[in-house]
Amino acid sequence: MFQRLRSDIQAALDRDPAARSWIEVLLLYPGLHAIILHRVAHWLWRRKLRLMARLLSQVNRAITGIEIHPGARIGRGLFIDHGMGTVIGETAEIGDSCTLYQGVTLGGTGKEHGKRHPTLGNNVVVGVGASVLGSIAIGDNCLIGAGAVVLRPVPANCTAVGVPAKVVRENGQPVRADSISGGTPVDPCEQCMGEINARFEALERRLAELLRNRAPAGVADNDPATRP
């Protein structure tokens, strides 16, 4: 327990330039307070003291503004920056050295039972207001952009942004949505619009070519007398 506490304090010192000392982090960081209370609630949850665990999680929510179900599994070195409005569901799992900003939701997509919340790998960063929904996996070293809504798995070492979220970078390089590892499918609406735009461009080029061929030599194409 104390080893995990040291890891959580060190995470804040390493990732927040405003953190000046471990005493400041311990006394003034609601994200750390939420993690400490959650670890106690999770200990109670695992020992089948479910009502006490839920009660403590509600106290945690009232004090910090961060709602973490006592069933959620959290690794070492989690840093919740600011944290107000953050929600972590019952079957969510978070790896080591992850960072969550305020307004993040690790939630479900319905009333299904069993594993229904996301799993985050190690060194994952989830931006402000992002939502990761459903029983999906986010690979190690991923970055989820602010405001993103993630509904599909994200391979390791990727950056995902948008609504719904799409992978835009893999291993530090820009990528097409249909070329990332893991076989993430192309959005059919995006693909259809791309095909329509390509056909419009081809038609515009063909029309311009026809107009140039029909215009008499030495007469501008915009001359009304030469228009068909």
BALOBA-1460 file (C-alpha; in Angstrom, 3 decimals):
// residues 228
<rec num="1" residu="m" x="0.000" y="0.000" z="0.000"/>
<rec num="2" residu="f" x="2.741" y="2.461" z="0.952"/>
<rec num="3" residu="q" x="4.820" y="1.478" z="-2.088"/>
<rec num="4" residu="r" x="1.845" y="2.257" z="-4.338"/>
<rec num="5" residu="l" x="1.361" y="5.573" z="-2.519"/>
<rec num="6" residu="r" x="4.978" y="6.499" z="-3.175"/>
<rec num="7" residu="s" x="4.523" y="5.607" z="-6.854"/>
<rec num="8" residu="d" x="1.389" y="7.766" z="-7.104"/>
<rec num="9" residu="i" x="3.094" y="10.750" z="-5.436"/>
<rec num="10" residu="q" x="6.149" y="10.393" z="-7.669"/>
<rec num="11" residu="a" x="3.872" y="10.269" z="-10.732"/>
<rec num="12" residu="a" x="2.480" y="13.703" z="-9.847"/>
<rec num="13" residu="l" x="5.974" y="15.096" z="-9.248"/>
<rec num="14" residu="d" x="7.218" y="13.719" z="-12.573"/>
<rec num="15" residu="r" x="4.271" y="14.776" z="-14.753"/>
<rec num="16" residu="d" x="3.028" y="18.035" z="-13.263"/>
<rec num="17" residu="p" x="5.473" y="20.965" z="-13.537"/>
<rec num="18" residu="a" x="3.421" y="22.804" z="-10.903"/>
<rec num="19" residu="a" x="4.199" y="20.170" z="-8.253"/>
<rec num="20" residu="r" x="7.002" y="21.457" z="-5.999"/>
<rec num="21" residu="s" x="7.227" y="18.884" z="-3.223"/>
<rec num="22" residu="w" x="5.778" y="15.574" z="-2.097"/>
<rec num="23" residu="i" x="4.113" y="17.324" z="0.858"/>
<rec num="24" residu="e" x="2.276" y="19.663" z="-1.525"/>
<rec num="25" residu="v" x="1.139" y="16.713" z="-3.637"/>
<rec num="26" residu="l" x="0.016" y="14.717" z="-0.611"/>
<rec num="27" residu="l" x="-1.967" y="17.588" z="0.892"/>
<rec num="28" residu="l" x="-3.333" y="19.470" z="-2.100"/>
<rec num="29" residu="y" x="-3.878" y="17.106" z="-5.040"/>
<rec num="30" residu="p" x="-7.460" y="15.759" z="-5.222"/>
<rec num="31" residu="g" x="-6.422" y="13.239" z="-7.859"/>
<rec num="32" residu="l" x="-4.064" y="11.631" z="-5.371"/>
<rec num="33" residu="h" x="-6.714" y="11.721" z="-2.641"/>
<rec num="34" residu="a" x="-9.137" y="9.961" z="-4.978"/>
<rec num="35" residu="i" x="-6.605" y="7.224" z="-5.748"/>
<rec num="36" residu="i" x="-5.814" y="6.666" z="-2.060"/>
<rec num="37" residu="l" x="-9.478" y="6.364" z="-1.115"/>
<rec num="38" residu="h" x="-10.086" y="4.110" z="-4.095"/>
<rec num="39" residu="r" x="-7.324" y="1.730" z="-3.067"/>
<rec num="40" residu="v" x="-8.978" y="1.358" z="0.347"/>
<rec num="41" residu="a" x="-12.412" y="0.903" z="-1.262"/>
<rec num="42" residu="h" x="-10.994" y="-1.679" z="-3.667"/>
<rec num="43" residu="w" x="-9.469" y="-3.572" z="-0.732"/>
<rec num="44" residu="l" x="-12.924" y="-3.717" z="0.866"/>
<rec num="45" residu="w" x="-14.511" y="-4.703" z="-2.462"/>
<rec num="46" residu="r" x="-12.165" y="-7.664" z="-2.923"/>
<rec num="47" residu="r" x="-13.085" y="-8.895" z="0.564"/>
<rec num="48" residu="k" x="-16.787" y="-8.892" z="-0.310"/>
<rec num="49" residu="l" x="-17.527" y="-5.834" z="1.859"/>
<rec num="50" residu="r" x="-19.382" y="-4.336" z="-1.081"/>
<rec num="51" residu="l" x="-21.675" y="-1.906" z="0.749"/>
<rec num="52" residu="m" x="-18.819" y="-0.354" z="2.719"/>
<rec num="53" residu="a" x="-16.760" y="-0.132" z="-0.465"/>
<rec num="54" residu="r" x="-19.538" y="1.652" z="-2.354"/>
<rec num="55" residu="l" x="-20.122" y="3.992" z="0.565"/>
<rec num="56" residu="l" x="-16.448" y="4.942" z="0.649"/>
<rec num="57" residu="s" x="-16.456" y="5.511" z="-3.122"/>
<rec num="58" residu="q" x="-19.364" y="7.932" z="-2.728"/>
<rec num="59" residu="v" x="-17.499" y="9.785" z="0.002"/>
<rec num="60" residu="n" x="-14.557" y="9.911" z="-2.392"/>
<rec num="61" residu="r" x="-16.807" y="11.387" z="-5.104"/>
<rec num="62" residu="a" x="-18.209" y="14.038" z="-2.741"/>
<rec num="63" residu="i" x="-14.751" y="15.115" z="-1.561"/>
<rec num="64" residu="t" x="-12.792" y="15.065" z="-4.823"/>
<rec num="65" residu="g" x="-15.374" y="15.231" z="-7.644"/>
<rec num="66" residu="i" x="-13.844" y="12.029" z="-9.045"/>
<rec num="67" residu="e" x="-16.022" y="8.924" z="-9.269"/>
<rec num="68" residu="i" x="-14.185" y="5.591" z="-9.232"/>
<rec num="69" residu="h" x="-16.127" y="2.375" z="-8.779"/>
<rec num="70" residu="p" x="-14.463" y="0.256" z="-6.079"/>
<rec num="71" residu="g" x="-14.317" y="-2.679" z="-8.490"/>
<rec num="72" residu="a" x="-12.003" y="-0.856" z="-10.925"/>
<rec num="73" residu="r" x="-8.412" y="-2.078" z="-11.058"/>
<rec num="74" residu="i" x="-5.720" y="0.591" z="-11.071"/>
<rec num="75" residu="g" x="-1.991" y="0.011" z="-11.494"/>
<rec num="76" residu="r" x="0.939" y="1.890" z="-10.040"/>
<rec num="77" residu="g" x="1.762" y="5.513" z="-10.761"/>
<rec num="78" residu="l" x="-1.641" y="6.753" z="-11.952"/>
<rec num="79" residu="f" x="-1.788" y="10.547" z="-12.191"/>
<rec num="80" residu="i" x="-5.226" y="12.185" z="-12.313"/>
<rec num="81" residu="d" x="-4.576" y="15.835" z="-13.130"/>
<rec num="82" residu="h" x="-7.263" y="18.157" z="-11.714"/>
<rec num="83" residu="g" x="-9.728" y="15.281" z="-12.123"/>
<rec num="84" residu="m" x="-13.090" y="17.004" z="-11.624"/>
<rec num="85" residu="g" x="-15.796" y="15.043" z="-13.427"/>
<rec num="86" residu="t" x="-13.620" y="11.970" z="-14.056"/>
<rec num="87" residu="v" x="-15.584" y="8.683" z="-14.037"/>
<rec num="88" residu="i" x="-14.056" y="5.188" z="-13.959"/>
<rec num="89" residu="g" x="-16.423" y="2.227" z="-14.259"/>
<rec num="90" residu="e" x="-16.597" y="-1.022" z="-12.324"/>
<rec num="91" residu="t" x="-14.759" y="-3.325" z="-14.743"/>
<rec num="92" residu="a" x="-12.268" y="-0.736" z="-15.993"/>
<rec num="93" residu="e" x="-8.591" y="-1.654" z="-15.763"/>
<rec num="94" residu="i" x="-5.752" y="0.853" z="-15.834"/>
<rec num="95" residu="g" x="-2.107" y="-0.133" z="-16.285"/>
<rec num="96" residu="d" x="0.989" y="1.428" z="-14.762"/>
<rec num="97" residu="s" x="2.115" y="5.049" z="-15.246"/>
<rec num="98" residu="c" x="-1.101" y="6.292" z="-16.878"/>
<rec num="99" residu="t" x="-2.373" y="9.882" z="-16.896"/>
<rec num="100" residu="l" x="-6.013" y="11.014" z="-16.904"/>
<rec num="101" residu="y" x="-7.078" y="14.642" z="-17.203"/>
<rec num="102" residu="q" x="-10.310" y="16.193" z="-15.987"/>
<rec num="103" residu="g" x="-13.645" y="15.059" z="-17.382"/>
<rec num="104" residu="v" x="-12.371" y="11.676" z="-18.605"/>
<rec num="105" residu="t" x="-14.882" y="8.823" z="-18.740"/>
<rec num="106" residu="l" x="-13.907" y="5.160" z="-18.791"/>
<rec num="107" residu="g" x="-17.444" y="3.887" z="-19.198"/>
<rec num="108" residu="g" x="-19.749" y="1.302" z="-20.693"/>
<rec num="109" residu="t" x="-22.075" y="1.448" z="-23.673"/>
<rec num="110" residu="g" x="-25.240" y="-0.110" z="-22.240"/>
<rec num="111" residu="k" x="-26.650" y="-2.448" z="-19.627"/>
<rec num="112" residu="e" x="-24.598" y="-5.508" z="-20.558"/>
<rec num="113" residu="h" x="-23.088" y="-7.603" z="-17.770"/>
<rec num="114" residu="g" x="-19.559" y="-8.871" z="-17.256"/>
<rec num="115" residu="k" x="-16.573" y="-6.998" z="-18.649"/>
<rec num="116" residu="r" x="-18.108" y="-3.793" z="-20.028"/>
<rec num="117" residu="h" x="-15.509" y="-1.094" z="-19.421"/>
<rec num="118" residu="p" x="-12.188" y="-0.372" z="-21.164"/>
<rec num="119" residu="t" x="-8.728" y="-1.659" z="-20.381"/>
<rec num="120" residu="l" x="-5.840" y="0.800" z="-20.590"/>
<rec num="121" residu="g" x="-2.286" y="-0.448" z="-21.066"/>
<rec num="122" residu="n" x="0.814" y="1.109" z="-19.543"/>
<rec num="123" residu="n" x="1.852" y="4.750" z="-20.127"/>
<rec num="124" residu="v" x="-1.499" y="5.762" z="-21.620"/>
<rec num="125" residu="v" x="-2.508" y="9.450" z="-21.612"/>
<rec num="126" residu="v" x="-6.207" y="10.355" z="-21.914"/>
<rec num="127" residu="g" x="-6.899" y="14.023" z="-22.673"/>
<rec num="128" residu="v" x="-9.429" y="16.432" z="-21.228"/>
<rec num="129" residu="g" x="-13.061" y="15.395" z="-21.703"/>
<rec num="130" residu="a" x="-12.265" y="12.210" z="-23.612"/>
<rec num="131" residu="s" x="-14.553" y="9.181" z="-23.340"/>
<rec num="132" residu="v" x="-13.365" y="5.601" z="-23.768"/>
<rec num="133" residu="l" x="-16.456" y="3.403" z="-23.898"/>
<rec num="134" residu="g" x="-17.073" y="-0.320" z="-23.901"/>
<rec num="135" residu="s" x="-14.975" y="-3.412" z="-23.335"/>
<rec num="136" residu="i" x="-12.115" y="-2.284" z="-25.564"/>
<rec num="137" residu="a" x="-8.354" y="-2.296" z="-25.128"/>
<rec num="138" residu="i" x="-6.097" y="0.739" z="-25.434"/>
<rec num="139" residu="g" x="-2.522" y="-0.375" z="-26.075"/>
<rec num="140" residu="d" x="0.623" y="0.708" z="-24.278"/>
<rec num="141" residu="n" x="2.009" y="4.217" z="-24.863"/>
<rec num="142" residu="c" x="-1.187" y="5.507" z="-26.506"/>
<rec num="143" residu="l" x="-2.406" y="9.099" z="-26.505"/>
<rec num="144" residu="i" x="-6.148" y="9.802" z="-26.580"/>
<rec num="145" residu="g" x="-6.823" y="13.383" z="-27.666"/>
<rec num="146" residu="a" x="-8.979" y="15.861" z="-25.768"/>
<rec num="147" residu="g" x="-12.696" y="15.415" z="-26.416"/>
<rec num="148" residu="a" x="-12.237" y="12.131" z="-28.285"/>
<rec num="149" residu="v" x="-14.883" y="9.412" z="-28.129"/>
<rec num="150" residu="v" x="-13.155" y="6.045" z="-28.434"/>
<rec num="151" residu="l" x="-15.424" y="3.142" z="-29.376"/>
<rec num="152" residu="r" x="-12.900" y="0.758" z="-30.953"/>
<rec num="153" residu="p" x="-9.628" y="-0.772" z="-29.747"/>
<rec num="154" residu="v" x="-6.490" y="1.292" z="-30.294"/>
<rec num="155" residu="p" x="-3.179" y="-0.510" z="-30.996"/>
<rec num="156" residu="a" x="-0.071" y="0.256" z="-28.969"/>
<rec num="157" residu="n" x="1.995" y="3.398" z="-29.670"/>
<rec num="158" residu="c" x="-0.858" y="5.244" z="-31.413"/>
<rec num="159" residu="t" x="-2.581" y="8.608" z="-31.153"/>
<rec num="160" residu="a" x="-6.381" y="8.652" z="-31.538"/>
<rec num="161" residu="v" x="-8.494" y="11.808" z="-31.920"/>
<rec num="162" residu="g" x="-11.974" y="12.827" z="-33.031"/>
<rec num="163" residu="v" x="-15.598" y="11.745" z="-32.672"/>
<rec num="164" residu="p" x="-15.665" y="8.857" z="-33.179"/>
<rec num="165" residu="a" x="-11.937" y="8.574" z="-32.547"/>
<rec num="166" residu="k" x="-9.608" y="7.511" z="-35.363"/>
<rec num="167" residu="v" x="-5.930" y="6.683" z="-35.205"/>
<rec num="168" residu="v" x="-3.914" y="9.512" z="-36.778"/>
<rec num="169" residu="r" x="-0.400" y="8.560" z="-35.722"/>
<rec num="170" residu="e" x="1.367" y="5.261" z="-35.121"/>
<rec num="171" residu="n" x="4.902" y="5.024" z="-33.764"/>
<rec num="172" residu="g" x="5.193" y="8.783" z="-34.203"/>
<rec num="173" residu="q" x="4.301" y="8.761" z="-37.913"/>
<rec num="174" residu="p" x="1.066" y="9.972" z="-39.591"/>
<rec num="175" residu="v" x="-1.013" y="7.085" z="-40.878"/>
<rec num="176" residu="r" x="-4.132" y="6.429" z="-42.927"/>
<rec num="177" residu="a" x="-7.072" y="4.973" z="-41.045"/>
<rec num="178" residu="d" x="-6.979" y="1.837" z="-43.209"/>
<rec num="179" residu="s" x="-3.256" y="1.160" z="-42.820"/>
<rec num="180" residu="i" x="-2.693" y="0.878" z="-39.064"/>
<rec num="181" residu="s" x="-1.727" y="-2.383" z="-37.462"/>
<rec num="182" residu="g" x="-4.587" y="-4.222" z="-35.828"/>
<rec num="183" residu="g" x="-6.867" y="-3.856" z="-38.827"/>
<rec num="184" residu="t" x="-9.017" y="-0.946" z="-37.686"/>
<rec num="185" residu="p" x="-11.663" y="-0.611" z="-40.436"/>
<rec num="186" residu="v" x="-12.200" y="2.508" z="-42.479"/>
<rec num="187" residu="d" x="-15.251" y="4.588" z="-41.639"/>
<rec num="188" residu="p" x="-17.695" y="3.774" z="-44.507"/>
<rec num="189" residu="c" x="-19.098" y="7.318" z="-44.556"/>
<rec num="190" residu="e" x="-15.617" y="8.793" z="-44.826"/>
<rec num="191" residu="q" x="-14.711" y="6.338" z="-47.578"/>
<rec num="192" residu="c" x="-17.887" y="7.146" z="-49.543"/>
<rec num="193" residu="m" x="-17.315" y="10.905" z="-49.287"/>
<rec num="194" residu="g" x="-13.737" y="10.425" z="-50.450"/>
<rec num="195" residu="e" x="-14.913" y="8.536" z="-53.538"/>
<rec num="196" residu="i" x="-17.530" y="11.214" z="-54.323"/>
<rec num="197" residu="n" x="-14.931" y="13.997" z="-54.014"/>
<rec num="198" residu="a" x="-12.562" y="12.110" z="-56.302"/>
<rec num="199" residu="r" x="-15.276" y="11.737" z="-58.980"/>
<rec num="200" residu="f" x="-16.193" y="15.434" z="-58.752"/>
<rec num="201" residu="e" x="-12.560" y="16.386" z="-59.232"/>
<rec num="202" residu="a" x="-12.295" y="14.068" z="-62.252"/>
<rec num="203" residu="l" x="-15.456" y="15.587" z="-63.779"/>
<rec num="204" residu="e" x="-14.188" y="19.122" z="-63.214"/>
<rec num="205" residu="r" x="-10.905" y="18.291" z="-64.925"/>
<rec num="206" residu="r" x="-12.742" y="16.682" z="-67.875"/>
<rec num="207" residu="l" x="-15.096" y="19.676" z="-68.230"/>
<rec num="208" residu="a" x="-12.184" y="22.130" z="-68.199"/>
<rec num="209" residu="e" x="-10.453" y="20.047" z="-70.869"/>
<rec num="210" residu="l" x="-13.552" y="20.031" z="-73.114"/>
<rec num="211" residu="l" x="-13.953" y="23.789" z="-72.808"/>
<rec num="212" residu="r" x="-10.330" y="24.369" z="-73.748"/>
<rec num="213" residu="n" x="-10.640" y="22.104" z="-76.807"/>
<rec num="214" residu="r" x="-13.820" y="23.818" z="-78.059"/>
<rec num="215" residu="a" x="-12.515" y="27.375" z="-77.681"/>
<rec num="216" residu="p" x="-11.089" y="28.888" z="-80.959"/>
<rec num="217" residu="a" x="-7.363" y="29.524" z="-80.936"/>
<rec num="218" residu="g" x="-6.429" y="32.941" z="-79.547"/>
<rec num="219" residu="v" x="-9.850" y="33.550" z="-77.969"/>
<rec num="220" residu="a" x="-10.197" y="33.465" z="-74.209"/>
<rec num="221" residu="d" x="-12.473" y="30.816" z="-72.756"/>
<rec num="222" residu="n" x="-14.406" y="33.447" z="-70.851"/>
<rec num="223" residu="d" x="-15.417" y="35.283" z="-74.053"/>
<rec num="224" residu="p" x="-19.280" y="34.989" z="-74.262"/>
<rec num="225" residu="a" x="-19.067" y="34.706" z="-78.058"/>
<rec num="226" residu="t" x="-17.114" y="31.475" z="-77.850"/>
<rec num="227" residu="r" x="-19.298" y="29.732" z="-75.302"/>
<rec num="228" residu="p" x="-21.415" y="26.804" z="-76.646"/>
